Amino acid sequence: MTYHSGSRAIQDRVGVRDLADHVGRSVGQGIRPVVAAFLELQPMLVVGAAAPEGGTEGERDAGTTGGGVWASLLTGDPGFVRATGARQISVAGGLAAGDPLTAALTTPGTAVGTIALDPRTRRRMRLNGRVRPTPRGFAVEADQVFANCPKYLQKRQTYETVTGRTAGTPRRAGELTSSQREFVEAADTFFLATVHAHGADASHRGGNPGFVRVGTPGELSWPDYPGNSMFLTLGNLAADPRAGLLFLDWTSGTVLQLTGTARTEFTPDGERTVRFTLAEAVETSAASPLRWSAPAYSPANP
């Protein structure tokens, strides 16, 4: 794998360039049979990208101009995501009405990052590439395909699809409400979308409830726990501070999407904290039809 300058800068600062090169050799473009089999079992997929400059008509009506980075949730019966080529996945269906990434996923060539996370097995797979709209949804031609270890993934044994659950109308605001603040601070998992000059990435962050803190209605922070040493996310933020966060209520299906900018702070003893400044929040009640069982927290959580 070839790292861009942002990731290299973080790797060098932490002193893990050699380890990152070793881990990066596991990143490929092809979708192996084990990856294809994993994807076909999943009822959800998270996708991250930058919204087009200028925004959609709905975004302009809401007073925003687009160009922000967002993370969005797609759900479906297992098999709605599947490999349809040596380097391609196809996704049946699309985003909920009013989702900030609707225009991006219907624009050929948009750089996207995807992550399929299975709470039942604590496995996750990431695939980054370029979008191509299809009659049934969209396809992604892969540039990077790789797995991550189960660190910080909470285990949820089962899920059910709630019949009749209907997504509400997205509610937009420039800062978090008190209930949204409580939602964020109670989260044990969120998804993080970032971009760089030639691509996009979607990753997972997990910890015990309270690991994400809300300082003010427009400021969030979380610790950056040790991971695979590639520093794709922090590297992207070093090159382009735009970021999108996705919080999911695993029981009610409510989704909270945040877009803004983020920066990484380093302490003398080597700890890292990411600080996020909110530009816009979009909350959609019952956006996911899935209801998951209660979590068993990862033993890796600090």
C-alpha positions in Angstrom: 0.0 0.0 0.0 1.2 3.5 -0.8 0.6 6.0 2.0 0.0 9.7 1.3 1.9 12.4 3.1 -0.7 12.9 5.9 -0.5 9.3 7.1 3.3 9.3 6.8 3.5 12.4 8.9 1.5 10.7 11.7 3.4 7.4 11.4 6.8 9.2 11.7 5.6 11.3 14.6 4.5 8.1 16.5 7.5 6.1 15.2 5.7 3.3 13.5 6.6 3.7 9.8 8.2 0.2 9.5 5.2 -1.4 11.2 2.8 0.6 9.0 4.6 -0.7 5.9 4.3 -4.3 7.2 0.6 -3.9 7.9 0.0 -2.1 4.6 1.1 -5.2 2.7 -2.2 -6.8 3.7 -4.2 -4.1 1.8 -5.2 -5.2 -1.7 -7.6 -4.3 -4.5 -9.1 -7.7 -5.0 -12.1 -9.1 -3.1 -11.2 -12.6 -1.9 -13.9 -15.3 -1.5 -13.8 -15.0 2.3 -14.5 -11.3 2.0 -17.3 -11.9 -0.5 -18.9 -14.4 1.8 -18.6 -12.0 4.8 -20.3 -9.1 2.9 -23.3 -11.2 1.8 -24.1 -12.0 5.5 -24.3 -8.3 6.5 -27.6 -6.4 7.1 -25.9 -3.0 7.2 -23.1 -1.0 5.5 -21.6 2.4 6.4 -20.4 4.6 3.6 -18.4 7.8 3.9 -17.8 10.5 1.3 -17.8 14.3 0.6 -21.0 15.8 -0.5 -20.8 17.6 -3.9 -20.0 21.3 -3.8 -23.2 23.3 -4.0 -25.2 20.7 -2.2 -28.6 19.2 -3.1 -31.7 21.2 -3.3 -32.7 20.1 0.1 -29.3 21.1 1.5 -29.6 24.6 -0.1 -33.1 24.9 1.4 -31.6 24.1 4.8 -29.0 26.9 4.3 -26.0 24.6 3.6 -23.9 24.4 0.4 -22.5 20.9 0.5 -18.9 19.9 0.3 -19.0 18.5 3.8 -17.9 15.0 4.7 -20.6 12.7 5.9 -21.0 9.1 7.1 -24.3 7.4 6.2 -26.0 4.1 7.0 -27.5 1.6 4.5 -29.5 -1.5 5.6 -31.1 -4.4 3.8 -31.7 -8.1 3.9 -28.4 -10.0 3.9 -27.2 -10.2 0.3 -28.0 -6.5 -0.4 -24.2 -6.0 -0.4 -22.4 -8.5 -2.5 -19.2 -8.9 -4.6 -20.1 -8.7 -8.3 -16.5 -8.7 -9.7 -13.0 -9.3 -8.7 -12.8 -5.7 -7.5 -16.4 -4.6 -7.3 -19.2 -4.7 -4.8 -22.8 -3.9 -5.6 -25.3 -2.4 -3.2 -29.1 -2.8 -3.7 -31.2 0.1 -2.6 -30.2 3.5 -1.5 -30.1 6.0 1.3 -33.1 7.3 3.2 -34.8 10.4 1.8 -33.0 13.5 2.7 -29.6 11.8 3.5 -26.7 14.2 2.9 -24.9 11.7 0.7 -27.7 11.0 -1.7 -26.2 13.2 -4.4 -22.7 11.8 -3.9 -23.8 8.2 -4.4 -25.5 9.1 -7.6 -22.5 10.9 -9.1 -20.2 8.6 -11.0 -16.6 8.6 -9.8 -17.3 9.9 -6.3 -14.6 8.6 -3.9 -16.2 6.6 -1.1 -15.1 4.6 1.9 -17.2 1.7 3.1 -17.1 -0.4 6.2 -19.1 -3.6 6.9 -19.1 -4.3 10.7 -20.6 -7.5 12.1 -21.3 -7.0 15.9 -22.2 -10.7 16.1 -18.7 -11.9 15.3 -16.7 -8.7 16.0 -15.4 -8.6 12.5 -15.1 -5.7 10.1 -14.1 -5.2 6.5 -13.2 -1.9 4.8 -13.4 -1.3 1.0 -12.6 2.1 -0.5 -13.0 3.1 -4.1 -15.2 4.9 -6.6 -18.9 4.9 -7.0 -20.9 4.0 -10.1 -24.7 4.3 -10.0 -26.7 1.2 -11.1 -30.4 0.6 -11.8 -30.7 -1.2 -8.4 -28.5 1.1 -6.3 -24.8 1.6 -6.8 -21.5 -0.2 -7.2 -18.0 0.5 -5.8 -14.9 -0.3 -7.8 -12.3 -1.1 -5.1 -8.9 0.6 -4.7 -8.3 -0.8 -1.2 -9.8 -3.8 0.5 -8.7 -4.8 4.0 -9.8 -6.2 7.4 -9.2 -4.8 10.8 -8.7 -6.6 14.1 -11.7 -6.8 16.6 -10.3 -4.2 19.0 -12.9 -1.9 20.5 -15.8 -3.7 18.8 -18.7 -4.3 21.1 -20.4 -7.7 20.6 -24.1 -7.8 20.0 -25.3 -11.4 19.6 -28.5 -11.0 17.6 -30.7 -8.5 15.7 -34.2 -8.4 14.4 -35.8 -6.4 11.6 -38.7 -4.4 13.0 -41.6 -4.6 10.6 -43.3 -1.3 10.0 -40.6 0.9 11.4 -40.6 4.1 9.2 -37.8 6.6 9.1 -38.8 10.1 10.2 -38.0 13.4 8.5 -34.4 14.4 8.9 -33.9 17.3 11.4 -31.0 19.6 10.7 -29.3 22.0 13.1 -26.1 23.8 13.7 -25.5 22.5 17.2 -26.4 19.6 19.3 -29.6 19.6 21.4 -29.4 18.3 25.0 -30.9 15.0 24.0 -28.4 14.6 21.2 -25.6 15.4 23.6 -26.8 12.6 25.9 -27.1 10.3 22.9 -23.5 11.0 21.9 -22.1 10.6 25.4 -23.9 7.3 26.0 -22.5 5.8 22.7 -20.1 2.9 22.7 -19.6 3.0 19.0 -19.5 5.5 16.1 -18.3 5.6 12.5 -15.9 8.2 11.1 -15.6 9.3 7.5 -12.6 11.2 6.2 -11.1 12.1 2.8 -7.9 12.9 1.1 -7.0 14.2 -2.4 -7.4 10.8 -4.1 -9.9 8.9 -2.0 -12.2 8.5 1.0 -12.3 6.2 4.1 -14.9 5.0 6.6 -13.7 3.6 9.9 -15.0 2.6 13.3 -14.4 4.0 16.8 -15.4 2.1 19.9 -15.1 2.3 23.7 -17.0 2.2 26.9 -19.9 4.7 27.1 -18.5 8.1 27.8 -15.4 7.8 25.6 -16.9 10.5 23.4 -17.2 13.8 25.3 -19.3 16.9 24.3 -17.6 20.0 25.5 -20.0 22.5 24.1 -23.0 21.9 21.7 -20.6 22.3 18.9 -17.4 20.6 20.2 -16.8 16.8 20.6 -13.6 14.9 21.5 -12.5 11.3 21.9 -9.3 9.5 22.7 -7.5 7.8 19.8 -6.8 4.3 21.0 -3.8 2.3 19.6 -4.8 0.5 16.4 -3.2 -1.0 13.3 -0.5 1.8 13.0 -1.5 2.7 9.5 -3.1 5.9 10.6 -5.4 6.2 7.6 -8.0 8.3 9.5 -5.6 10.6 11.3 -3.5 10.9 8.2 -6.5 12.0 6.2 -7.4 14.6 8.9 -3.8 15.9 8.7 -4.3 16.4 5.0 -7.9 17.5 5.0 -9.7 18.3 8.3 -13.2 17.6 7.0 -14.9 14.7 8.8 -18.2 13.0 9.2 -19.5 11.2 12.2 -22.4 8.7 12.4 -24.0 7.6 15.7 -26.5 4.8 15.7 -29.1 3.9 18.4 -28.8 0.2 18.1 -32.3 -0.3 19.6 -34.5 2.4 18.2 -32.7 2.8 14.9 -32.3 6.6 15.3 -29.3 7.9 13.4 -27.3 11.1 14.2 -25.0 12.3 11.4 -22.5 15.1 12.1 -20.3 17.0 9.7 -17.5 19.4 10.5 -13.7 19.5 10.9 -11.4 17.6 13.2 -7.8 17.9 14.4 -5.5 15.6 16.5 -3.8 16.7 19.6 -0.7 14.9 21.0 0.5 15.0 24.6 4.1 14.6 25.6 3.5 11.1 26.9 2.2 10.0 23.5 -1.5 10.0 24.1 -3.7 11.3 21.3 -7.1 13.1 21.4 -9.2 14.0 18.4 -11.2 17.3 18.7 -14.2 17.8 16.3 -15.9 21.1 15.6 -19.5 20.7 14.4 -20.8 22.4 11.2 -24.2 20.6 10.9 -26.1 17.8 12.6 -28.8 15.7 10.9 -31.0 13.4 13.1 -33.3 10.9 11.6 -35.5 8.8 13.9 -36.1 5.1 13.1 -33.7 5.4 10.1 -32.6 1.8 10.6 -35.1 -1.1 10.8 -32.6 -3.2 12.8 -32.9 -3.7 16.6 -29.8 -5.2 18.1 -29.4 -7.0 21.4 -27.5 -5.4 24.3 -23.7 -5.1 23.9 -20.9 -7.0 25.6 -18.2 -4.5 25.8 -14.8 -5.3 24.1 -12.1 -6.5 26.6 -9.8 -4.1 24.7 -11.7 -1.0 25.8 -9.6 1.1 28.2 
